Amino acid sequence: MTLLQRSIDKIKSFVDCSSVSSTSNAGISAAVADSLDVLGFDVEQTTYLDPRGVTKVNLVASRKPLAAGATEAGGLAYFCHTDVIPADHWTGPGGDPFKCVVRENRIYGRGSCDMKGSLVAMLSAVAKTLQVDQKAPLWIVCTADEEVGFLGAKDLVKNSAEYRNIVEAQPLSIIGEPTRLSVVHAHKGIVGMRITSRGRAAHSSTTEGVNANEAMVPLLQTLLDIRKKTEESAVYHDDRFVPPVLSWNFGVSDGCNAVNMTPAKSVAWVSLRPMPQVDGRDLMQMVATKAEELGLEYEVCEGGDPLWIDPDESCIRDLCTLAGGKPKTVCYGTDGGEFHELQHRVVCGPGDIAQAHTSDEWLEIEQLSKGIDLYEKAVRFWCTEI
């Protein structure tokens, strides 16, 4: 059996381990730990309880160098997440999002692209390199809850002893999200707000109720005005990104499904995507001030920070040489924004972000093969050829 076929089989086994963010990722973490053990890694596991009380697992696996003249500095660290989004309306072949189907050079299944396929590409690349040839350390890091607020990465930074070793070593840190193997040196972040208006429910034929939507209307106008400002004012633009705006987005719901009932609660939400030099916090303060004026409850929902590494930094140039092409920016975020202490971060992985979170998610086998090749080159460049 070829390495590529073994890699496809490994993706199938990982996708079989359903790890939707609302459930525990202990199963997939155990499967990954077994694969890492075979490859000679020491695996640190840390656990935490998410806001629902569900146990989540982070892995930090290290493989120390054994070659003569080895160093504990530098090397390479690969980062991924093991959780996936739900697949309640799956339209892909086979009918089961957690049973991979290979068809027409594509591997279909939830997480195949985002991002269990990327993890398998790195595992396969590492399998082609020997620990006795390593002159610098190698890490593989798997976090939980990337899809729901980067909770795993945040916990990892606080509680992982091995992560402290990564910070000390300052390796090239590859966040393996799908980029079609382009080298991404910067991305946006994300932050949100929730505003709640409370009224009193009653039959709509009476005057006993207080419609919660009424106090929300002026707030919605403020949200619309701010959105227009973010589109029109160059102060809130960064032309290094496409689109160059904060992507201010909002919505509202009163949860009411009967026309003869006065809504007792109305909730508005806002999301925006901060950029390295435009964080939009002044706009959020405008919303907070308006909410206070209207007597509404207000909550900031922290998400993830933007990432910016100078495109002229040597690690970016070197990876671009291996991958081909020029460094780029993207408008989405990754949990790489949480790893502020790592100076040499880059986002680069097989697959297309356009396939992530779709109802028929898939990864091209060609992208998997190219991902294995590029990751092998990276491991050799930063861990064996120094």
Buried (B, 14 or more C-beta within 10 A) or exposed (E): EEEEEBBBBBBBBBBBBBBBBBBBBBBBBEBBBEBBEEBBBEBBBBBBEBEEEBEBBBBBBBBBBEBEEBEEEBBBBBBBBBBBBBBEEBEBBBEBBBBBBBEEEBBBBBBBBBBBBBBBBBBBBBBEBEBEBBBBBBBBBBBBBBBBBBBBBBBBBEEBEBBEBBBEBBBBBBBBBBBBBBBBBBBBBBBBBEBBBBBEBBEBEEEEBBBBBEBBEEBBEBBEEBBEBBBEEEEBBBEBBEEBBBBBEBEBEBEBEEEEBBBBBBBBBBBBBBBBEBBBEEBBEBBBEBBEEBEBEBEBEEBBBBBBBEBEBEBBEBBBEBBEEEBBBBBBBBBBBBBEEBBBBBBBBBBBBEBBBBEBBBBBBEBBBBBBBBBBBBBBBBBBEB
